[in-house]
Structure formats: structure tokens, C-alpha cells
Amino acid sequence: MLAKLMARREAATAAFITAWNPGSRRRTDLENDRQHGELLQLLQSREMMYFEGYGRDLTGQWAPERSALVLGMPEAEACELGRRFGQAAIVVVGTDRVPRLRWLEIEGAPTGGMSHLR
């Protein structure tokens, strides 16, 4: 399905990014929604094509996080955005159209396993 969407929109790459719970620390929905709004404004200012969605924790320990699937975003730019919003990881999709978890190094993030990441 993702590969078809990317082909239809002529996108060579993509990224799935959230601004919720930076540093893998729970925030209020109000704080998270404010951060999400900043992420969307930034994507709009860069004239990026995106679709809003949710990242879900399969274990149920974390609530769904509002996120954006950004088409045509190169990995380096996606990593920069992930770091800007304090994320421990993002999902990137290369020209092979295979989603991959990309760990990011950010200050203040806990170390060890992060089972809540999709």
C-alpha cells in the first residue's frame, strides 16, 4: 500500500515522524498537540506533501501518537526533523520503498530498549 501511494505521488522517499513525547517522556495531550501543530506548520512551510496518522504501540503501554507520513523527504532531512522534535527514532523509507526504523541520538533520551516505538 505504501509503495503504491509513493508511486502514485511520484515520491522516491518518505518518512514517518511524530513530535509527541519528546525524549521518550510522556507529555500531556495538550503539550503533544502543540508540538504536532509545530511539526505540521514546518512541513507546510517547506511545502512537503504529508498525511496525518497515528503511531501505535503494539504492547498498549503508550497511547497512539499523532504523526505525519511525509512523502519525498530525504532521510537526512527526516533525521534533522526527528532530532528537532526530540525523537529517539523515526521511520524512513528509501527508494526501495521498505520502511526502516532509524535511531536518532538526542540529548536527554533514556538509553536501552524503547518498546513503544513502532
PDB file as gemmi writes it, atoms N, CA and C in Angstrom:
CRYST1    1.000    1.000    1.000  90.00  90.00  90.00 P 1                      
ATOM      1  N   MET A   1       0.813  -1.183   0.000  1.00  0.00           N  
ATOM      2  CA  MET A   1       0.000   0.000   0.000  1.00  0.00           C  
ATOM      3  C   MET A   1       0.869   1.265   0.000  1.00  0.00           C  
ATOM      4  N   LEU A   2       1.913   1.306   0.858  1.00  0.00           N  
ATOM      5  CA  LEU A   2       2.804   2.454   0.889  1.00  0.00           C  
ATOM      6  C   LEU A   2       3.526   2.615  -0.447  1.00  0.00           C  
ATOM      7  N   ALA A   3       4.001   1.504  -0.992  1.00  0.00           N  
ATOM      8  CA  ALA A   3       4.706   1.563  -2.273  1.00  0.00           C  
ATOM      9  C   ALA A   3       3.794   2.119  -3.366  1.00  0.00           C  
ATOM     10  N   LYS A   4       2.521   1.727  -3.364  1.00  0.00           N  
ATOM     11  CA  LYS A   4       1.577   2.234  -4.360  1.00  0.00           C  
ATOM     12  C   LYS A   4       1.335   3.724  -4.178  1.00  0.00           C  
ATOM     13  N   LEU A   5       1.182   4.152  -2.918  1.00  0.00           N  
ATOM     14  CA  LEU A   5       0.987   5.577  -2.642  1.00  0.00           C  
ATOM     15  C   LEU A   5       2.197   6.379  -3.111  1.00  0.00           C  
ATOM     16  N   MET A   6       3.387   5.897  -2.793  1.00  0.00           N  
ATOM     17  CA  MET A   6       4.600   6.597  -3.209  1.00  0.00           C  
ATOM     18  C   MET A   6       4.708   6.652  -4.728  1.00  0.00           C  
ATOM     19  N   ALA A   7       4.356   5.569  -5.398  1.00  0.00           N  
ATOM     20  CA  ALA A   7       4.415   5.552  -6.860  1.00  0.00           C  
ATOM     21  C   ALA A   7       3.404   6.532  -7.450  1.00  0.00           C  
ATOM     22  N   ARG A   8       2.180   6.513  -6.905  1.00  0.00           N  
ATOM     23  CA  ARG A   8       1.135   7.434  -7.401  1.00  0.00           C  
ATOM     24  C   ARG A   8       1.541   8.893  -7.232  1.00  0.00           C  
ATOM     25  N   ARG A   9       2.208   9.200  -6.128  1.00  0.00           N  
ATOM     26  CA  ARG A   9       2.606  10.588  -5.837  1.00  0.00           C  
ATOM     27  C   ARG A   9       4.020  10.898  -6.320  1.00  0.00           C  
ATOM     28  N   GLU A  10       4.629   9.935  -7.016  1.00  0.00           N  
ATOM     29  CA  GLU A  10       5.972  10.086  -7.574  1.00  0.00           C  
ATOM     30  C   GLU A  10       6.987  10.486  -6.504  1.00  0.00           C  
ATOM     31  N   ALA A  11       6.898   9.843  -5.349  1.00  0.00           N  
ATOM     32  CA  ALA A  11       7.804  10.104  -4.237  1.00  0.00           C  
ATOM     33  C   ALA A  11       8.853   9.002  -4.157  1.00  0.00           C  
ATOM     34  N   ALA A  12      10.105   9.374  -4.224  1.00  0.00           N  
ATOM     35  CA  ALA A  12      11.190   8.385  -4.152  1.00  0.00           C  
ATOM     36  C   ALA A  12      11.464   7.951  -2.719  1.00  0.00           C  
ATOM     37  N   THR A  13      11.170   8.823  -1.754  1.00  0.00           N  
ATOM     38  CA  THR A  13      11.453   8.537  -0.348  1.00  0.00           C  
ATOM     39  C   THR A  13      10.279   9.005   0.503  1.00  0.00           C  
ATOM     40  N   ALA A  14      10.306   8.620   1.773  1.00  0.00           N  
ATOM     41  CA  ALA A  14       9.267   9.061   2.711  1.00  0.00           C  
ATOM     42  C   ALA A  14       9.805   8.914   4.127  1.00  0.00           C  
ATOM     43  N   ALA A  15       9.082   9.528   5.059  1.00  0.00           N  
ATOM     44  CA  ALA A  15       9.434   9.402   6.475  1.00  0.00           C  
ATOM     45  C   ALA A  15       8.153   9.470   7.296  1.00  0.00           C  
ATOM     46  N   PHE A  16       8.139   8.751   8.414  1.00  0.00           N  
ATOM     47  CA  PHE A  16       7.024   8.767   9.357  1.00  0.00           C  
ATOM     48  C   PHE A  16       7.571   9.371  10.638  1.00  0.00           C  
ATOM     49  N   ILE A  17       7.063  10.555  10.994  1.00  0.00           N  
ATOM     50  CA  ILE A  17       7.636  11.337  12.091  1.00  0.00           C  
ATOM     51  C   ILE A  17       6.535  11.768  13.053  1.00  0.00           C  
ATOM     52  N   THR A  18       6.862  11.775  14.325  1.00  0.00           N  
ATOM     53  CA  THR A  18       5.969  12.317  15.337  1.00  0.00           C  
ATOM     54  C   THR A  18       6.707  13.397  16.113  1.00  0.00           C  
ATOM     55  N   ALA A  19       5.950  14.279  16.725  1.00  0.00           N  
ATOM     56  CA  ALA A  19       6.522  15.278  17.638  1.00  0.00           C  
ATOM     57  C   ALA A  19       6.076  14.981  19.068  1.00  0.00           C  
ATOM     58  N   TRP A  20       5.319  13.913  19.247  1.00  0.00           N  
ATOM     59  CA  TRP A  20       4.778  13.558  20.568  1.00  0.00           C  
ATOM     60  C   TRP A  20       5.862  12.982  21.475  1.00  0.00           C  
ATOM     61  N   ASN A  21       5.709  13.217  22.747  1.00  0.00           N  
ATOM     62  CA  ASN A  21       6.534  12.628  23.806  1.00  0.00           C  
ATOM     63  C   ASN A  21       8.032  12.697  23.516  1.00  0.00           C  
ATOM     64  N   PRO A  22       8.562  13.919  23.285  1.00  0.00           N  
ATOM     65  CA  PRO A  22       9.998  14.040  23.002  1.00  0.00           C  
ATOM     66  C   PRO A  22      10.833  13.476  24.141  1.00  0.00           C  
ATOM     67  N   GLY A  23      11.969  12.904  23.754  1.00  0.00           N  
ATOM     68  CA  GLY A  23      12.854  12.294  24.735  1.00  0.00           C  
ATOM     69  C   GLY A  23      12.268  11.038  25.356  1.00  0.00           C  
ATOM     70  N   SER A  24      11.243  10.466  24.717  1.00  0.00           N  
ATOM     71  CA  SER A  24      10.550   9.277  25.221  1.00  0.00           C  
ATOM     72  C   SER A  24      10.030   9.504  26.636  1.00  0.00           C  
ATOM     73  N   ARG A  25       9.584  10.723  26.883  1.00  0.00           N  
ATOM     74  CA  ARG A  25       8.971  11.068  28.164  1.00  0.00           C  
ATOM     75  C   ARG A  25       7.540  11.516  27.898  1.00  0.00           C  
ATOM     76  N   ARG A  26       6.616  10.934  28.633  1.00  0.00           N  
ATOM     77  CA  ARG A  26       5.200  11.240  28.422  1.00  0.00           C  
ATOM     78  C   ARG A  26       4.916  12.719  28.679  1.00  0.00           C  
ATOM     79  N   ARG A  27       4.148  13.311  27.764  1.00  0.00           N  
ATOM     80  CA  ARG A  27       3.679  14.687  27.889  1.00  0.00           C  
ATOM     81  C   ARG A  27       2.158  14.669  27.887  1.00  0.00           C  
ATOM     82  N   THR A  28       1.561  15.767  28.253  1.00  0.00           N  
ATOM     83  CA  THR A  28       0.098  15.855  28.195  1.00  0.00           C  
ATOM     84  C   THR A  28      -0.332  15.921  26.736  1.00  0.00           C  
ATOM     85  N   ASP A  29      -1.580  15.556  26.483  1.00  0.00           N  
ATOM     86  CA  ASP A  29      -2.097  15.662  25.119  1.00  0.00           C  
ATOM     87  C   ASP A  29      -2.010  17.096  24.622  1.00  0.00           C  
ATOM     88  N   LEU A  30      -2.246  18.065  25.490  1.00  0.00           N  
ATOM     89  CA  LEU A  30      -2.174  19.474  25.108  1.00  0.00           C  
ATOM     90  C   LEU A  30      -0.759  19.839  24.641  1.00  0.00           C  
ATOM     91  N   GLU A  31       0.251  19.433  25.409  1.00  0.00           N  
ATOM     92  CA  GLU A  31       1.639  19.694  25.017  1.00  0.00           C  
ATOM     93  C   GLU A  31       1.972  18.979  23.710  1.00  0.00           C  
ATOM     94  N   ASN A  32       1.563  17.713  23.612  1.00  0.00           N  
ATOM     95  CA  ASN A  32       1.848  16.936  22.407  1.00  0.00           C  
ATOM     96  C   ASN A  32       1.157  17.524  21.189  1.00  0.00           C  
ATOM     97  N   ASP A  33      -0.092  17.949  21.338  1.00  0.00           N  
ATOM     98  CA  ASP A  33      -0.817  18.543  20.205  1.00  0.00           C  
ATOM     99  C   ASP A  33      -0.169  19.858  19.755  1.00  0.00           C  
ATOM    100  N   ARG A  34       0.342  20.628  20.709  1.00  0.00           N  
ATOM    101  CA  ARG A  34       1.031  21.870  20.354  1.00  0.00           C  
ATOM    102  C   ARG A  34       2.273  21.550  19.522  1.00  0.00           C  
ATOM    103  N   GLN A  35       3.053  20.569  19.974  1.00  0.00           N  
ATOM    104  CA  GLN A  35       4.249  20.158  19.234  1.00  0.00           C  
ATOM    105  C   GLN A  35       3.889  19.619  17.846  1.00  0.00           C  
ATOM    106  N   HIS A  36       2.805  18.841  17.786  1.00  0.00           N  
ATOM    107  CA  HIS A  36       2.364  18.288  16.496  1.00  0.00           C  
ATOM    108  C   HIS A  36       2.003  19.426  15.543  1.00  0.00           C  
ATOM    109  N   GLY A  37       1.319  20.437  16.067  1.00  0.00           N  
ATOM    110  CA  GLY A  37       0.976  21.598  15.246  1.00  0.00           C  
ATOM    111  C   GLY A  37       2.214  22.294  14.702  1.00  0.00           C  
ATOM    112  N   GLU A  38       3.259  22.395  15.521  1.00  0.00           N  
ATOM    113  CA  GLU A  38       4.520  22.992  15.061  1.00  0.00           C  
ATOM    114  C   GLU A  38       5.142  22.151  13.952  1.00  0.00           C  
ATOM    115  N   LEU A  39       5.089  20.825  14.107  1.00  0.00           N  
ATOM    116  CA  LEU A  39       5.616  19.938  13.070  1.00  0.00           C  
ATOM    117  C   LEU A  39       4.866  20.163  11.754  1.00  0.00           C  
ATOM    118  N   LEU A  40       3.536  20.204  11.816  1.00  0.00           N  
ATOM    119  CA  LEU A  40       2.748  20.397  10.590  1.00  0.00           C  
ATOM    120  C   LEU A  40       3.017  21.753   9.959  1.00  0.00           C  
ATOM    121  N   GLN A  41       3.148  22.794  10.769  1.00  0.00           N  
ATOM    122  CA  GLN A  41       3.462  24.122  10.232  1.00  0.00           C  
ATOM    123  C   GLN A  41       4.806  24.113   9.522  1.00  0.00           C  
ATOM    124  N   LEU A  42       5.769  23.423  10.100  1.00  0.00           N  
ATOM    125  CA  LEU A  42       7.087  23.331   9.485  1.00  0.00           C  
ATOM    126  C   LEU A  42       7.006  22.592   8.146  1.00  0.00           C  
ATOM    127  N   LEU A  43       6.261  21.493   8.113  1.00  0.00           N  
ATOM    128  CA  LEU A  43       6.102  20.745   6.855  1.00  0.00           C  
ATOM    129  C   LEU A  43       5.418  21.605   5.799  1.00  0.00           C  
ATOM    130  N   GLN A  44       4.404  22.356   6.214  1.00  0.00           N  
ATOM    131  CA  GLN A  44       3.704  23.239   5.281  1.00  0.00           C  
ATOM    132  C   GLN A  44       4.633  24.340   4.758  1.00  0.00           C  
ATOM    133  N   SER A  45       5.455  24.909   5.647  1.00  0.00           N  
ATOM    134  CA  SER A  45       6.369  25.969   5.219  1.00  0.00           C  
ATOM    135  C   SER A  45       7.405  25.444   4.229  1.00  0.00           C  
ATOM    136  N   ARG A  46       7.726  24.165   4.330  1.00  0.00           N  
ATOM    137  CA  ARG A  46       8.674  23.537   3.397  1.00  0.00           C  
ATOM    138  C   ARG A  46       7.958  22.962   2.170  1.00  0.00           C  
ATOM    139  N   GLU A  47       6.651  23.157   2.128  1.00  0.00           N  
ATOM    140  CA  GLU A  47       5.807  22.672   1.028  1.00  0.00           C  
ATOM    141  C   GLU A  47       5.959  21.170   0.809  1.00  0.00           C  
ATOM    142  N   MET A  48       5.992  20.433   1.930  1.00  0.00           N  
ATOM    143  CA  MET A  48       6.096  18.977   1.880  1.00  0.00           C  
ATOM    144  C   MET A  48       4.697  18.358   1.797  1.00  0.00           C  
ATOM    145  N   MET A  49       4.566  17.286   1.051  1.00  0.00           N  
ATOM    146  CA  MET A  49       3.316  16.539   0.993  1.00  0.00           C  
ATOM    147  C   MET A  49       3.298  15.559   2.158  1.00  0.00           C  
ATOM    148  N   TYR A  50       2.233  15.606   2.948  1.00  0.00           N  
ATOM    149  CA  TYR A  50       2.162  14.717   4.105  1.00  0.00           C  
ATOM    150  C   TYR A  50       0.733  14.260   4.352  1.00  0.00           C  
ATOM    151  N   PHE A  51       0.629  13.171   5.091  1.00  0.00           N  
ATOM    152  CA  PHE A  51      -0.652  12.610   5.515  1.00  0.00           C  
ATOM    153  C   PHE A  51      -0.560  12.410   7.024  1.00  0.00           C  
ATOM    154  N   GLU A  52      -1.580  12.853   7.732  1.00  0.00           N  
ATOM    155  CA  GLU A  52      -1.581  12.661   9.181  1.00  0.00           C  
ATOM    156  C   GLU A  52      -2.036  11.244   9.515  1.00  0.00           C  
ATOM    157  N   GLY A  53      -1.491  10.727  10.593  1.00  0.00           N  
ATOM    158  CA  GLY A  53      -1.851   9.393  11.052  1.00  0.00           C  
ATOM    159  C   GLY A  53      -1.459   9.233  12.506  1.00  0.00           C  
ATOM    160  N   TYR A  54      -1.403   8.000  12.945  1.00  0.00           N  
ATOM    161  CA  TYR A  54      -1.043   7.685  14.327  1.00  0.00           C  
ATOM    162  C   TYR A  54      -0.026   6.558  14.351  1.00  0.00           C  
ATOM    163  N   GLY A  55       0.955   6.702  15.223  1.00  0.00           N  
ATOM    164  CA  GLY A  55       1.864   5.610  15.521  1.00  0.00           C  
ATOM    165  C   GLY A  55       1.294   4.879  16.727  1.00  0.00           C  
ATOM    166  N   ARG A  56       1.250   3.584  16.657  1.00  0.00           N  
ATOM    167  CA  ARG A  56       0.647   2.804  17.740  1.00  0.00           C  
ATOM    168  C   ARG A  56       1.659   1.855  18.364  1.00  0.00           C  
ATOM    169  N   ASP A  57       1.535   1.713  19.675  1.00  0.00           N  
ATOM    170  CA  ASP A  57       2.351   0.783  20.446  1.00  0.00           C  
ATOM    171  C   ASP A  57       1.610  -0.548  20.500  1.00  0.00           C  
ATOM    172  N   LEU A  58       2.186  -1.566  19.939  1.00  0.00           N  
ATOM    173  CA  LEU A  58       1.525  -2.864  19.893  1.00  0.00           C  
ATOM    174  C   LEU A  58       1.366  -3.500  21.268  1.00  0.00           C  
ATOM    175  N   THR A  59       2.167  -3.045  22.249  1.00  0.00           N  
ATOM    176  CA  THR A  59       2.049  -3.601  23.604  1.00  0.00           C  
ATOM    177  C   THR A  59       0.971  -2.892  24.422  1.00  0.00           C  
ATOM    178  N   GLY A  60       0.523  -1.737  23.954  1.00  0.00           N  
ATOM    179  CA  GLY A  60      -0.512  -0.995  24.665  1.00  0.00           C  
ATOM    180  C   GLY A  60      -0.012  -0.159  25.829  1.00  0.00           C  
ATOM    181  N   GLN A  61       1.291  -0.029  25.996  1.00  0.00           N  
ATOM    182  CA  GLN A  61       1.840   0.758  27.102  1.00  0.00           C  
ATOM    183  C   GLN A  61       1.799   2.256  26.827  1.00  0.00           C  
ATOM    184  N   TRP A  62       1.768   2.640  25.559  1.00  0.00           N  
ATOM    185  CA  TRP A  62       1.744   4.048  25.180  1.00  0.00           C  
ATOM    186  C   TRP A  62       0.497   4.314  24.343  1.00  0.00           C  
ATOM    187  N   ALA A  63      -0.093   5.462  24.553  1.00  0.00           N  
ATOM    188  CA  ALA A  63      -1.247   5.869  23.752  1.00  0.00           C  
ATOM    189  C   ALA A  63      -0.798   6.145  22.316  1.00  0.00           C  
ATOM    190  N   PRO A  64      -1.705   6.015  21.345  1.00  0.00           N  
ATOM    191  CA  PRO A  64      -1.347   6.362  19.966  1.00  0.00           C  
ATOM    192  C   PRO A  64      -0.817   7.792  19.879  1.00  0.00           C  
ATOM    193  N   GLU A  65       0.208   7.979  19.055  1.00  0.00           N  
ATOM    194  CA  GLU A  65       0.833   9.285  18.890  1.00  0.00           C  
ATOM    195  C   GLU A  65       0.519   9.851  17.511  1.00  0.00           C  
ATOM    196  N   ARG A  66      -0.003  11.080  17.494  1.00  0.00           N  
ATOM    197  CA  ARG A  66      -0.240  11.740  16.211  1.00  0.00           C  
ATOM    198  C   ARG A  66       1.088  11.861  15.476  1.00  0.00           C  
ATOM    199  N   SER A  67       1.057  11.579  14.189  1.00  0.00           N  
ATOM    200  CA  SER A  67       2.274  11.533  13.387  1.00  0.00           C  
ATOM    201  C   SER A  67       1.977  12.019  11.985  1.00  0.00           C  
ATOM    202  N   ALA A  68       3.030  12.130  11.186  1.00  0.00           N  
ATOM    203  CA  ALA A  68       2.874  12.527   9.787  1.00  0.00           C  
ATOM    204  C   ALA A  68       3.727  11.619   8.905  1.00  0.00           C  
ATOM    205  N   LEU A  69       3.119  11.115   7.846  1.00  0.00           N  
ATOM    206  CA  LEU A  69       3.843  10.412   6.794  1.00  0.00           C  
ATOM    207  C   LEU A  69       4.179  11.471   5.757  1.00  0.00           C  
ATOM    208  N   VAL A  70       5.460  11.739   5.580  1.00  0.00           N  
ATOM    209  CA  VAL A  70       5.917  12.806   4.697  1.00  0.00           C  
ATOM    210  C   VAL A  70       6.505  12.178   3.442  1.00  0.00           C  
ATOM    211  N   LEU A  71       5.901  12.461   2.295  1.00  0.00           N  
ATOM    212  CA  LEU A  71       6.388  11.895   1.039  1.00  0.00           C  
ATOM    213  C   LEU A  71       7.458  12.804   0.438  1.00  0.00           C  
ATOM    214  N   GLY A  72       8.478  12.170  -0.117  1.00  0.00           N  
ATOM    215  CA  GLY A  72       9.538  12.912  -0.794  1.00  0.00           C  
ATOM    216  C   GLY A  72      10.580  13.507   0.134  1.00  0.00           C  
ATOM    217  N   MET A  73      10.564  13.147   1.398  1.00  0.00           N  
ATOM    218  CA  MET A  73      11.533  13.702   2.341  1.00  0.00           C  
ATOM    219  C   MET A  73      12.769  12.814   2.396  1.00  0.00           C  
ATOM    220  N   PRO A  74      13.933  13.377   2.073  1.00  0.00           N  
ATOM    221  CA  PRO A  74      15.171  12.599   2.163  1.00  0.00           C  
ATOM    222  C   PRO A  74      15.474  12.219   3.614  1.00  0.00           C  
ATOM    223  N   GLU A  75      16.211  11.130   3.799  1.00  0.00           N  
ATOM    224  CA  GLU A  75      16.498  10.624   5.137  1.00  0.00           C  
ATOM    225  C   GLU A  75      17.205  11.654   6.015  1.00  0.00           C  
ATOM    226  N   ALA A  76      18.179  12.370   5.458  1.00  0.00           N  
ATOM    227  CA  ALA A  76      18.920  13.348   6.269  1.00  0.00           C  
ATOM    228  C   ALA A  76      17.991  14.437   6.803  1.00  0.00           C  
ATOM    229  N   GLU A  77      17.093  14.902   5.980  1.00  0.00           N  
ATOM    230  CA  GLU A  77      16.138  15.932   6.411  1.00  0.00           C  
ATOM    231  C   GLU A  77      15.165  15.374   7.449  1.00  0.00           C  
ATOM    232  N   ALA A  78      14.740  14.134   7.250  1.00  0.00           N  
ATOM    233  CA  ALA A  78      13.837  13.489   8.209  1.00  0.00           C  
ATOM    234  C   ALA A  78      14.521  13.320   9.566  1.00  0.00           C  
ATOM    235  N   CYS A  79      15.792  12.939   9.559  1.00  0.00           N  
ATOM    236  CA  CYS A  79      16.538  12.790  10.805  1.00  0.00           C  
ATOM    237  C   CYS A  79      16.671  14.135  11.507  1.00  0.00           C  
ATOM    238  N   GLU A  80      16.934  15.184  10.749  1.00  0.00           N  
ATOM    239  CA  GLU A  80      17.041  16.527  11.319  1.00  0.00           C  
ATOM    240  C   GLU A  80      15.732  16.911  12.001  1.00  0.00           C  
ATOM    241  N   LEU A  81      14.605  16.625  11.351  1.00  0.00           N  
ATOM    242  CA  LEU A  81      13.302  16.939  11.955  1.00  0.00           C  
ATOM    243  C   LEU A  81      13.051  16.102  13.197  1.00  0.00           C  
ATOM    244  N   GLY A  82      13.375  14.832  13.126  1.00  0.00           N  
ATOM    245  CA  GLY A  82      13.197  13.971  14.283  1.00  0.00           C  
ATOM    246  C   GLY A  82      13.984  14.486  15.482  1.00  0.00           C  
ATOM    247  N   ARG A  83      15.232  14.871  15.236  1.00  0.00           N  
ATOM    248  CA  ARG A  83      16.061  15.413  16.317  1.00  0.00           C  
ATOM    249  C   ARG A  83      15.490  16.731  16.823  1.00  0.00           C  
ATOM    250  N   ARG A  84      15.043  17.567  15.916  1.00  0.00           N  
ATOM    251  CA  ARG A  84      14.477  18.870  16.297  1.00  0.00           C  
ATOM    252  C   ARG A  84      13.302  18.702  17.259  1.00  0.00           C  
ATOM    253  N   PHE A  85      12.521  17.644  17.062  1.00  0.00           N  
ATOM    254  CA  PHE A  85      11.373  17.394  17.922  1.00  0.00           C  
ATOM    255  C   PHE A  85      11.665  16.371  19.014  1.00  0.00           C  
ATOM    256  N   GLY A  86      12.954  16.083  19.237  1.00  0.00           N  
ATOM    257  CA  GLY A  86      13.374  15.275  20.373  1.00  0.00           C  
ATOM    258  C   GLY A  86      13.026  13.808  20.294  1.00  0.00           C  
ATOM    259  N   GLN A  87      12.953  13.261  19.089  1.00  0.00           N  
ATOM    260  CA  GLN A  87      12.553  11.864  18.929  1.00  0.00           C  
ATOM    261  C   GLN A  87      13.748  10.918  18.997  1.00  0.00           C  
ATOM    262  N   ALA A  88      13.547   9.781  19.621  1.00  0.00           N  
ATOM    263  CA  ALA A  88      14.586   8.752  19.727  1.00  0.00           C  
ATOM    264  C   ALA A  88      14.745   7.994  18.414  1.00  0.00           C  
ATOM    265  N   ALA A  89      13.681   7.954  17.609  1.00  0.00           N  
ATOM    266  CA  ALA A  89      13.729   7.232  16.337  1.00  0.00           C  
ATOM    267  C   ALA A  89      12.616   7.747  15.435  1.00  0.00           C  
ATOM    268  N   ILE A  90      12.791   7.531  14.150  1.00  0.00           N  
ATOM    269  CA  ILE A  90      11.769   7.803  13.149  1.00  0.00           C  
ATOM    270  C   ILE A  90      11.747   6.606  12.199  1.00  0.00           C  
ATOM    271  N   VAL A  91      10.772   6.572  11.324  1.00  0.00           N  
ATOM    272  CA  VAL A  91      10.734   5.544  10.291  1.00  0.00           C  
ATOM    273  C   VAL A  91      11.060   6.231   8.970  1.00  0.00           C  
ATOM    274  N   VAL A  92      12.023   5.693   8.247  1.00  0.00           N  
ATOM    275  CA  VAL A  92      12.391   6.222   6.939  1.00  0.00           C  
ATOM    276  C   VAL A  92      12.101   5.171   5.876  1.00  0.00           C  
ATOM    277  N   VAL A  93      11.813   5.651   4.688  1.00  0.00           N  
ATOM    278  CA  VAL A  93      11.534   4.770   3.557  1.00  0.00           C  
ATOM    279  C   VAL A  93      12.415   5.239   2.404  1.00  0.00           C  
ATOM    280  N   GLY A  94      13.316   4.368   1.978  1.00  0.00           N  
ATOM    281  CA  GLY A  94      14.222   4.709   0.886  1.00  0.00           C  
ATOM    282  C   GLY A  94      13.628   4.385  -0.469  1.00  0.00           C  
ATOM    283  N   THR A  95      14.454   4.480  -1.475  1.00  0.00           N  
ATOM    284  CA  THR A  95      13.995   4.238  -2.841  1.00  0.00           C  
ATOM    285  C   THR A  95      13.531   2.803  -3.059  1.00  0.00           C  
ATOM    286  N   ASP A  96      13.934   1.889  -2.160  1.00  0.00           N  
ATOM    287  CA  ASP A  96      13.459   0.509  -2.265  1.00  0.00           C  
ATOM    288  C   ASP A  96      12.043   0.362  -1.690  1.00  0.00           C  
ATOM    289  N   ARG A  97      11.542   1.457  -1.080  1.00  0.00           N  
ATOM    290  CA  ARG A  97      10.187   1.540  -0.512  1.00  0.00           C  
ATOM    291  C   ARG A  97       9.969   0.584   0.660  1.00  0.00           C  
ATOM    292  N   VAL A  98      11.049   0.276   1.367  1.00  0.00           N  
ATOM    293  CA  VAL A  98      10.979  -0.567   2.556  1.00  0.00           C  
ATOM    294  C   VAL A  98      11.110   0.324   3.786  1.00  0.00           C  
ATOM    295  N   PRO A  99      10.112   0.354   4.669  1.00  0.00           N  
ATOM    296  CA  PRO A  99      10.218   1.157   5.891  1.00  0.00           C  
ATOM    297  C   PRO A  99      11.273   0.581   6.832  1.00  0.00           C  
ATOM    298  N   ARG A 100      12.080   1.479   7.421  1.00  0.00           N  
ATOM    299  CA  ARG A 100      13.110   1.078   8.367  1.00  0.00           C  
ATOM    300  C   ARG A 100      13.110   2.027   9.560  1.00  0.00           C  
ATOM    301  N   LEU A 101      13.287   1.470  10.751  1.00  0.00           N  
ATOM    302  CA  LEU A 101      13.411   2.276  11.950  1.00  0.00           C  
ATOM    303  C   LEU A 101      14.809   2.891  11.965  1.00  0.00           C  
ATOM    304  N   ARG A 102      14.867   4.194  12.120  1.00  0.00           N  
ATOM    305  CA  ARG A 102      16.151   4.912  12.137  1.00  0.00           C  
ATOM    306  C   ARG A 102      16.324   5.539  13.510  1.00  0.00           C  
ATOM    307  N   TRP A 103      17.255   4.999  14.310  1.00  0.00           N  
ATOM    308  CA  TRP A 103      17.528   5.529  15.644  1.00  0.00           C  
ATOM    309  C   TRP A 103      18.248   6.859  15.523  1.00  0.00           C  
ATOM    310  N   LEU A 104      17.876   7.783  16.383  1.00  0.00           N  
ATOM    311  CA  LEU A 104      18.493   9.105  16.411  1.00  0.00           C  
ATOM    312  C   LEU A 104      19.153   9.321  17.761  1.00  0.00           C  
ATOM    313  N   GLU A 105      20.231  10.037  17.763  1.00  0.00           N  
ATOM    314  CA  GLU A 105      20.873  10.372  19.032  1.00  0.00           C  
ATOM    315  C   GLU A 105      20.393  11.746  19.450  1.00  0.00           C  
ATOM    316  N   ILE A 106      19.758  11.800  20.623  1.00  0.00           N  
ATOM    317  CA  ILE A 106      19.268  13.068  21.144  1.00  0.00           C  
ATOM    318  C   ILE A 106      19.674  13.192  22.603  1.00  0.00           C  
ATOM    319  N   GLU A 107      19.878  14.411  23.033  1.00  0.00           N  
ATOM    320  CA  GLU A 107      20.230  14.648  24.435  1.00  0.00           C  
ATOM    321  C   GLU A 107      19.047  14.355  25.331  1.00  0.00           C  
ATOM    322  N   GLY A 108      19.324  13.729  26.472  1.00  0.00           N  
ATOM    323  CA  GLY A 108      18.299  13.517  27.479  1.00  0.00           C  
ATOM    324  C   GLY A 108      17.403  12.323  27.252  1.00  0.00           C  
ATOM    325  N   ALA A 109      17.603  11.601  26.151  1.00  0.00           N  
ATOM    326  CA  ALA A 109      16.760  10.428  25.898  1.00  0.00           C  
ATOM    327  C   ALA A 109      17.255   9.263  26.736  1.00  0.00           C  
ATOM    328  N   PRO A 110      16.321   8.479  27.297  1.00  0.00           N  
ATOM    329  CA  PRO A 110      16.751   7.299  28.050  1.00  0.00           C  
ATOM    330  C   PRO A 110      17.445   6.306  27.130  1.00  0.00           C  
ATOM    331  N   THR A 111      18.350   5.522  27.680  1.00  0.00           N  
ATOM    332  CA  THR A 111      19.024   4.507  26.888  1.00  0.00           C  
ATOM    333  C   THR A 111      18.325   3.178  27.076  1.00  0.00           C  
ATOM    334  N   GLY A 112      18.655   2.231  26.238  1.00  0.00           N  
ATOM    335  CA  GLY A 112      18.058   0.906  26.352  1.00  0.00           C  
ATOM    336  C   GLY A 112      16.903   0.740  25.393  1.00  0.00           C  
ATOM    337  N   GLY A 113      16.159  -0.366  25.569  1.00  0.00           N  
ATOM    338  CA  GLY A 113      15.056  -0.685  24.677  1.00  0.00           C  
ATOM    339  C   GLY A 113      13.922   0.325  24.776  1.00  0.00           C  
ATOM    340  N   MET A 114      13.314   0.585  23.648  1.00  0.00           N  
ATOM    341  CA  MET A 114      12.192   1.503  23.593  1.00  0.00           C  
ATOM    342  C   MET A 114      11.050   0.771  22.927  1.00  0.00           C  
ATOM    343  N   SER A 115      10.373  -0.061  23.686  1.00  0.00           N  
ATOM    344  CA  SER A 115       9.359  -0.937  23.114  1.00  0.00           C  
ATOM    345  C   SER A 115       8.172  -0.193  22.564  1.00  0.00           C  
ATOM    346  N   HIS A 116       8.010   1.097  22.950  1.00  0.00           N  
ATOM    347  CA  HIS A 116       6.850   1.847  22.474  1.00  0.00           C  
ATOM    348  C   HIS A 116       7.011   2.368  21.064  1.00  0.00           C  
ATOM    349  N   LEU A 117       8.213   2.274  20.486  1.00  0.00           N  
ATOM    350  CA  LEU A 117       8.409   2.762  19.132  1.00  0.00           C  
ATOM    351  C   LEU A 117       7.855   1.777  18.129  1.00  0.00           C  
ATOM    352  N   ARG A 118       7.263   2.328  17.064  1.00  0.00           N  
ATOM    353  CA  ARG A 118       6.694   1.486  16.032  1.00  0.00           C  
ATOM    354  C   ARG A 118       7.758   1.051  15.089  1.00  0.00           C  
TER     355      ARG A 118                                                      
END                                                                             
